[in-house]
Amino acid sequence: MRKSSIRRACAALAAVTSIALAVTACGGTTKNDVKDSGGSGAAAGAKADPNAATKKGLTVGFLPKAVNNPYFTSADKGGEKALTELGSKYKEVGTNSATDTSGQVSYVNTLTQQQVDAIAVSAQDPGALCTALKQAMTNKIKVVTYDSDTKTDCRNAFVSQASAEDLGRTEVQLLAEQIGYKGEIAILSAAQTATNQNTWIDYMKDELKDPKYKDVKLVKVAFGNDEAQQSFQQTQGLLQEHPDLKGIISPTTVGIKAAAQYLSGSKYKGKVKLTGLGTPNDMRKYVKNGTVEAFELWDPAKLGELAARTAVALSSGQITGKEGETFKAGDMGSFTIGKDGVISLGKPTVFDAKNIDQFDF
């Protein structure tokens, strides 16, 4: 995934907290401030039949933010694999640019004209696709957003990367294990006003209230503004200000990479633990040279798989997108649709020396 794409994706992650949170980790936005009478694009009066047979021979069009992007290539391959297993057809279309909103609209219209059964789209803009997506839904095409959401009434369901709570709590859990549940820690965030970052940090602070963290002390929250140089300098400043620091959590892909870069060339390498939200391609070098033990994000292939299985479940009438409905997603297990039609992939994936080479994004 290109760095510029990652940064945009990460910033978008605020939605995933609603995750909808991406990321400062990898792109996902849900506009929960946009409400409608139904809470989602679930068909009015439609009733789900969880025991309905899974339809075969469906065509599901995948429309990522950008094609030929490693992150979305991985996600969409997960979708293709799932559709093949389900006896349906996978079709990918899209632009080469993650900012070509008009191009995305054109592709939605094309898929509608081709009368596909469902569309799985990662929206470049939360509102720009609405008219086209509503037209698709009028034509009885099921609409699933994944990674990045649109307005709730413009799709049937949103497959979210993870929940804000899971992201916040698991980062504390991961670092605490690495430092033996004892010592001073700091957080290196993005901008001080970043909604997603602040939500995750609130969950981190709440997690630290658990008695098992009684010997872990959060000494500072620093802000690198999602700029590599500022994050690098903030890491240096944290260690100068707190010489007994045992660990750093950076819930931003830009921040964790910059912190790893500083630590890897300092006397603190291997002594001060670092975790947070990062991408395997950015962090591989630092895992292999011993600077970082483990960090987390989500597995985009699983995100794409869940988007595909959600699309098929919608097309089969097993779900409509209403809160409280449940469905089975193959080996991934059962999922329950949450508020505003949001389906959370689950806890983030932990990357370490054992599995990092299995991922390319």
N, C-alpha and C positions, 0 to 999 in steps of 0.2 A: 504494500500500500504506500503510495507516495506520501512524503511527509506533509505536504500541504493538504492532502486529502485527509490524512489522519487528524491533523489539527482541526479541520472543519468538522470531522466526524466527532472528535472528542468534545468540542464545544457543544455540539448538538446534543450530547448525552444528557443534558438537563432533563430531557423528556423521559429518559428512562427512569428517572426518579419518579416520575408521576404515576423509568426506565423504564416514562418512559424515560428515562434518563437522559453508545458511542459513547464523552469520555472525556470528557477528557479521556476517553479511551477509545471509542470507535463508533461513532455516529449513530445516534438514535434520538429522535425528538417527538414527543407527544404533546399536543397542545390541549392540556386539560382545562385551559381557560375558555375553550370553545365548547359550549354545551348545546345540546339539542334535546328535544322532547323524548327521544328514544334512548339516548345515551350512546348509541352507536348506529351503524348503518344496517342493523338487523331489520329484516323485512317486517313491516307492521303486521301483527297478527300471526306471523309465522310461528310454527311450533316445531321444536326439535324432536327428532326420534333417534335417540342414542343407539337403538338396536337396528336401525336401517342398514341395509347392505351397502358396502363400499362400492361405489360405481367405478367401472373400468372404462377405458377408452376415452377419458376426459383429456382435454388439452388445457394446460396451465401455462400462461405466458409470464415469464419472469422479466421484470424491468428494474434492473439495479440503478443506483445513482450514476454509475459509469461502467461500461464494459471494459474489459482488458485491465481491470484494477484487481490486483492480487486478492484483496480482502473480499470483494464481491465475486470474483472467480471462485474462490473457496466456498463462499456461501451458496452460490448458484449450483455448483457441482453437488453440494449436499441436497439441494432441491431436486436436481436431475436424478440422482441416485434413488431418492425416495419415490419419485413418480414412476420410475422404471419398475421398482419393486411392487408398486400399487397397480401396475398395468395401465398407466396413463402416459400421456405424451408431454414432454418438456419442450418449451420454446423460449429462447432468450432473445430479447431485443433491447436496444438502448443506445445512448449516445456515448461518445468518447470523453465527454466533459461532464463533471459533476455539477456544473453550473448552467447547463443548457436546459433550462426549465421548459422553454417552448418545444424543444426536441422531445422531452418526456411527454408533454401533452400530446404531441403528434403520434407518438408510439402507443399511448393509451387509446387514442381514436382508431389507430390502425388495428389494434387487437380487438377492439369492439366491432369494427367492420368485419373482421375475420371470424367473429362469433366464437371466440374461445370460451371455455367454460368458466375459467377463473383467471384473475390477474394477481400476481404477487409483485408489489412495487415498493421500492425504497425511495420515498419522496424527497426530491431535491428542495422543495418548498412546501410548507404545511398547507398552504391555501391554493396555490396555483393549479393544482391538478383536480381540484374539487369538481368543477363543472364537467370535465371529461370523465371522471370516475363515477359521478352520479349518473351520467348518461349510460355508462357501462352497466351499472346496477339496474337501471331502468330496463336494459336489455337482458336482464336475468343473469348477468355475469357476476360471480362472486368476487369480491375485492378484499385482498389481504395486504396490509402493509407490513414490512419487516425492516428492522434496523432504524428506519426513520419514518415517522408517522405523518399523516395528514389530519384534517379535522375529523372528529369522531363520526359525523354523519355522512362522510364521504367514503367510508369503507365498512366492511362487515366485522373485521377484527384486526388488531395490531399485535404482531409477534415481537415482543420486547426482549432485549438482550438479557436483562437481569433486573432485579428490583434494587432500588436505592438502599434499602435496608441490608440486603445481602451483600452489596458491594462494600458498604461501610463497615459492617461487622466482620466480614471475612478478612479484610485487610488487617484489622487489629489482631484477629486470631492468628493470621499467618506470621506477622511480625513477632507477636508474643512467644510463639513456639520457637522462633529463631533466636531470641535473646534469653530464653529460659525463664520467661515471665518475671523478669527483674531488670530494672534500670530505667534511665531517662530516654524518652523518645520524642521525636518532633514530627510535624506534618509539613510537607512542602506542597502547597496547593497551587492553583492557577491564579486567577484574579480574585481579589477580595470580595467582589460582588457576584462571582459566578454561582448561580443558584444551585446547579447540580453539585458542585464541589462542597458548598456549605451544607447541603442536605446530607451528603455522605459523611462529612466531618461531624455533624450532629449525631449521626448513628455511631460513629467511632467513639465519640465522647460518652455516649450512653453505654456502649459495650464495655468501656473501661471502668464503669461503675460496678461491674460484677466483681465480687470478692476475690476471684481467682487472679485479678489484675492488681491486687493491693500493693504489690511491689513495683508496679509499672507507673511511671509518672510522665504525663504529657507536659513538656516544658515550654513548647512554643509552636505556633502555627505560622509558617512563613509563606510568602506569596511570590511566585516567580512570573506571574502574568502570562503563563504559557509561552514565554520567550526563552530560548535555549540559554542565552548568555546570562539573563537575569536569574534563571533557575540554577545555573552553575554557580553564580556568585552567592546566591542565597544558601546553597549547600555549604559553601566555604564559610559563610558567616555563621551558620548554625553550629558548625564544629568549633569555630573560634570562640563563640559565645558560651557554648556548652561542651567543654572538653571531655566530660564524662558521658556524652551521648552514646547510647547503645544501638539506636535504630531510627530509621526515617521511613515514613510512609508518604509516597507521592502518588496521589490518585489522578494523575495526568500523564499521558504518554510523553509529552514534551519534558515535563519535570523529572520523571523517573529516569529517562535517558540521560539528561544533563547531570543529574545527581550521580548516576553510575559512572559517567565520564569523569567527574571530579574524583570520586572515591577510588576509581581504578588506578589513578596516577598519584595517589597520596598514601601517607603512612596509615590511613584508616582502612585501607582495602582489607576486607575479610574480618575486620574488627567491628566496624559499624555496619549493621545489617540494613539492607534497603529492600523495600517491597512497594507494591502499589499496582497501578494499572498501566500495562505496557503491551507492546506488540512483540511477538517472537523475533521478527526480523530486526527490530531495533535493539532488542535486549540479548540476543543470542551470544554475542561476543562477551558480554559482561557475565553471563551465566557460566560460560566455558572458562573464563579466566579467574573465576572465584570471587568476583566482586558482588554478585547477587546469587542468593541461594534459590529463591523462588519468587514469582510475582504472578499476577492474575489478569485475566480478561475473560472474554467468552470465546467459544469456538464458533467461528462464523459458519462452518459446514453444518453444525447442528442447528444453527439459527435458520439456515436455508432449508434444511430438512423439515423443521417444524413448520415453516411457512408453507411448504408444499403439502404436508399432511393436513394442515389447517384448511388449505384451499380445497382439498379433496373431501374433507369432513363437511365443509360448508356445502359443496356441490352435491354431496350425497344426502343432505338433509339431517345429518347426525347432530349438527349444531346450527344455530342461526347467528351467533355472535352476541347473544345476551348474557349478562352477568349470571354466574352460577352454573352455566351449562358445562358439562364435562365430556371429554372424548379421549379415545386411545390413540396414541401416536406411535404405533409399532413398538420397537424395542426402547423407545424413549420413555414409555410409560404413559400414564394418564395425566391430562391437564385440565384445569378448571379455568374458565373465562372469568376474568376479574372485572372491576369497574370500568366503564367506558369501552368494553370489548377488548381489554388488554390481556394478552396471554404471555406470561413471563417464562422465558427459557429455563430459568432456575439459577442456581448458584454459579458463579463464574468458574472458569477453568483455571487451574493452577498450572503454570509452566515452570519446569525445572530442567536440570541436566538430563533427566531420564526421557523426557518426552518432547523437548523443544524442537528437535530436528524433524518432528512429524508435522510441523506447521510451517506454512509459507505465506505470511501476510504481515 
